[in-house]
Amino acid sequence: MQTVKPECGLCERSWGYARMEHATDLASSDKLGAMNLSLFENAGSSATVAPATEIQIWCDGACSGNPGLGGWGAIVEENGTRRELSGGRTQTTNNQMELQGLIEALQSTAPGTRVHVVTDSEYVTKGITQWLRGWIRNGWKTASKQPVKNREQWQLLHELLQERPHKIEWVRGHNGHAENERCDELARAAIQNLRKRG
């Protein structure tokens, strides 16, 4: 696997307590599939500071209409025990639900917990690994000087990730990945529940 330094400059630079071990070229979905971004090591040190236990998180979001009724779903696995989480909003977007799924899952874990996040969202994956540092540096403006969309969610997500050593893994959606498919089911069930409420 060829590794390249992303334009955002995250690779091998300190981000709070952690550093990026390596990053693949995120220009295409195929290369996203090979990505394994680790923030488990202490900045400037090879000593591991995270707890031995790693919590696994799978998350997904869905929207009926964009914007429209939306739902999110997540699975949180700790010490062999799984919890399923889900929820929704009446007027939202797919990207907002993708973010909310991860936010809700992280909020269900204790600060300092080491987490391995698996998502099919390129928006979430690239936001965390490529764009976030630049947005913060630019006062929550994009490279084209436009306000960052979903800023409040991104700010909260950043805070949650800063408190938890983390690894972000992208998988292709609707491709037979059992946990990803289950999260999609949870998100769509949340949408149906909103419809039933009227």
C-alpha positions in Angstrom: 0.0 0.0 0.0 1.4 3.3 -1.0 1.1 6.0 1.6 1.1 9.7 0.9 1.0 12.8 3.0 -2.5 14.3 2.8 -2.8 18.0 1.9 -4.3 18.8 5.3 -1.0 18.0 7.0 -2.4 15.8 9.6 -0.1 12.9 9.0 2.7 12.8 11.6 1.6 16.0 13.2 0.4 16.3 16.8 -3.4 16.6 17.2 -3.9 17.0 21.0 -2.7 13.8 22.5 -2.2 11.8 19.4 -0.5 11.6 16.0 -1.4 10.1 12.7 0.6 7.0 12.0 -0.1 7.0 8.2 -2.7 7.9 5.7 -3.5 6.6 2.3 -4.5 8.7 -0.7 -8.2 9.5 -0.1 -8.9 10.8 -3.6 -11.0 7.8 -4.6 -13.5 5.5 -2.9 -11.4 2.5 -3.8 -8.4 3.9 -1.9 -10.7 4.9 1.0 -11.4 1.2 1.4 -7.8 0.5 2.2 -7.5 3.3 4.7 -6.5 2.5 8.3 -6.0 5.8 10.2 -4.7 5.4 13.8 -4.6 7.9 16.5 -3.8 5.5 19.3 -0.2 6.6 20.1 0.8 9.5 22.3 2.3 12.5 20.3 6.0 12.3 20.2 6.2 9.0 22.1 5.9 5.3 21.2 4.2 4.6 24.6 0.6 3.7 24.4 -1.5 5.8 26.7 -5.0 4.5 25.9 -6.7 1.8 27.9 -6.1 -1.8 26.9 -9.8 -2.3 26.0 -10.9 -1.0 22.6 -14.5 -0.2 21.9 -15.8 -0.9 18.4 -18.3 1.5 16.9 -20.2 1.0 13.7 -22.5 3.9 12.6 -24.7 5.0 9.7 -27.2 7.6 8.7 -30.1 7.7 6.3 -32.5 10.3 4.9 -35.8 10.1 3.1 -35.5 13.2 0.9 -32.5 15.3 1.4 -33.5 17.3 3.4 -36.3 15.3 4.8 -37.0 12.7 7.5 -33.8 11.3 8.7 -32.5 8.5 11.0 -29.2 7.3 12.4 -28.1 3.9 13.8 -25.1 2.7 15.7 -23.7 -0.4 17.3 -21.3 -0.1 20.2 -19.4 -3.2 21.2 -17.4 -3.4 24.5 -16.0 -6.5 26.0 -18.0 -8.7 23.7 -21.3 -7.0 24.6 -23.2 -5.0 21.9 -25.6 -2.2 22.3 -27.7 -0.8 19.4 -28.6 2.9 19.3 -30.9 4.8 17.0 -32.8 8.0 16.5 -34.0 10.5 14.0 -35.2 14.0 13.1 -38.1 15.3 11.1 -36.1 17.8 9.0 -32.5 16.9 8.4 -30.0 15.8 5.8 -28.1 12.6 5.2 -24.8 14.1 6.2 -26.3 15.4 9.5 -27.5 11.9 10.3 -24.2 10.3 9.4 -22.6 12.7 11.9 -25.2 12.2 14.6 -24.8 8.4 14.5 -21.1 8.8 15.4 -21.8 11.5 17.9 -24.4 9.5 19.8 -22.1 6.4 19.8 -19.2 8.4 21.2 -21.3 10.0 23.8 -22.2 6.6 25.1 -18.6 5.8 25.8 -16.4 7.3 28.6 -13.8 9.9 27.9 -10.4 8.3 27.6 -11.8 5.2 26.0 -10.0 3.9 22.9 -12.5 3.6 20.0 -12.4 2.0 16.6 -15.0 3.6 14.3 -16.2 2.0 11.2 -18.4 4.1 8.8 -19.4 4.0 5.2 -19.6 7.8 5.0 -16.8 9.5 3.0 -18.1 12.8 4.4 -17.4 11.7 8.0 -14.2 10.0 7.2 -12.6 12.8 5.1 -14.0 15.4 7.5 -12.1 13.8 10.4 -8.9 12.8 8.6 -8.5 15.5 6.0 -10.6 18.6 6.5 -11.2 19.2 10.2 -7.8 20.7 11.1 -8.0 23.1 8.3 -11.5 24.2 9.2 -10.4 25.0 12.7 -7.3 26.8 11.5 -9.4 28.9 9.2 -12.0 29.8 11.8 -14.5 27.2 10.6 -14.3 28.2 7.0 -13.6 25.9 4.1 -10.7 26.3 1.7 -13.0 28.4 -0.5 -13.7 30.6 2.5 -17.3 29.4 2.9 -18.8 28.6 6.3 -18.5 24.9 7.2 -21.8 23.2 7.0 -23.1 21.4 10.1 -20.5 23.3 12.1 -22.2 22.6 15.5 -22.1 18.9 14.9 -18.5 19.0 13.7 -17.4 21.0 16.8 -19.1 18.5 19.1 -17.6 15.6 17.2 -14.2 17.2 17.4 -14.5 17.6 21.2 -15.6 14.0 21.6 -12.7 12.6 19.5 -10.1 14.8 21.3 -11.1 13.0 24.5 -10.8 9.5 23.0 -7.9 7.9 21.2 -9.4 6.7 17.9 -9.1 4.9 14.7 -11.3 5.7 11.7 -12.0 2.9 9.1 -14.1 3.4 5.9 -16.0 0.6 4.4 -18.1 0.5 1.3 -21.8 0.8 2.1 -24.4 -1.8 1.0 -21.7 -4.2 0.3 -22.5 -7.1 2.6 -20.8 -5.7 5.7 -23.0 -7.2 8.5 -22.7 -4.4 11.1 -22.9 -1.6 8.5 -26.0 -3.2 7.0 -27.5 -3.5 10.5 -26.8 0.2 11.2 -28.5 1.1 8.0 -31.5 -1.0 9.1 -31.6 0.9 12.4 -31.5 4.3 10.7 -34.3 3.4 8.3 -36.4 2.0 11.1 -36.0 5.3 12.9 -37.3 7.0 9.8 -40.3 4.7 9.8 -41.0 5.4 13.4 -41.1 9.2 12.6 -43.5 8.6 9.8 -45.8 6.6 12.1 -45.9 9.5 14.6 -47.1 11.7 11.8 
